[in-house]
Amino acid sequence: MTTFATTTTTSGEEAPRTSTSGGGGDEDDVERSKVVETLSWSPRVFLLKNFLSDEECEHLIELGEKKLERSTVVNSDESGAVSTARTSFGTFVTRRLTETLQRVEDRVAKYSGIPWEHQEQLQLLRYRDGQEYVAHHDGIISENGGKRIATVLMFLREPTSGGETSFPQGTPLPETKAAFLANKDKLSECGWNDGNGFSVIPKKGEAVLFFSFHINGTNDPFANHASCPTLGGTKYTATKWIHENPFETGTAKTPTCTDETELCPVWAQGHECERNPVFMMGEESVGACSKSCCARDRSKLTDIQKSFCVPCDKVTV
Ligand SMILES: O=C(O)CCC(=O)C(=O)O
């Protein structure tokens, strides 16, 4: 599929270096894409070509597919609410959950120029049967992380029709505009938007990076964007929202190896670590019976859960 990106090619080497702590592949794996195309300076929108491999796309879908639920929008009190403005299904995936996710988060950090600790958990979104996210602005200001300054939208699976990411108030660069006009017939009504702004047709493995705030910290109202109704097939995207300050997700910074109750060894013996791993072992933060569970077979534990076991191995009698 075609995207409306045609200009300013920057090499990956020029991308700012950022924290890649947490491992997850060598520097080449993290860098991957070498092509960044500027689509617009108002708002600042960049197309990152060849951003994810097919395997990475499928892996990100797998991480969240079974947990998909009707998406919500953020209320003024930062809680979530179901809304007709957003009809997709989505779920959040724990940060640093797998090596592949770590690599992708490091890549997002590299290309945005903002350390991965500032990212929210990855949000997996699925759109089909006309589902959409009407034009909205991502630039909330939350207690956790402060301003949400940037967004990276990663296309994991392409729809056959519709599902464009539209910037209805964007001012495309001349080459972006020319390609947009040339592709009029391929666009849905929403994607075309009477020729106003511009839109990106989702292409598996590509990503869009845009900024909701100006460099001087003021809000950029033109960063409004929409996921047009997906009219054919299924669209999967993964969104990374990035804040000005580190975003706390509850992932244990100093893992502990403890049993919170003397029942833990009994529960573990009764296979509760395997049956109920989130309660027993934890997910983002350590669970109730990590000591007993770490003493068992660890092969099914996630990378984060394995990190909760590290202090157990250090205990000397
Ligand atoms: O999926 C898309 O194309 C847009 C998603 C979006 O707008 C968002 O997650 O903020």
The ligand as a Gaussian input file, in Angstrom:
#p B3LYP/6-31G(d) Opt

LIG

0 1
 O       -4.909000       3.811000      14.990000
 C       -4.793000       4.934000      14.509000
 O       -4.587000       5.117000      13.302000
 C       -4.940000       6.117000      15.401000
 C       -4.875000       5.727000      16.847000
 C       -4.904000       6.938000      17.682000
 O       -5.333000       7.953000      17.259000
 C       -4.387000       6.932000      19.024000
 O       -4.081000       5.850000      19.534000
 O       -4.267000       8.029000      19.593000

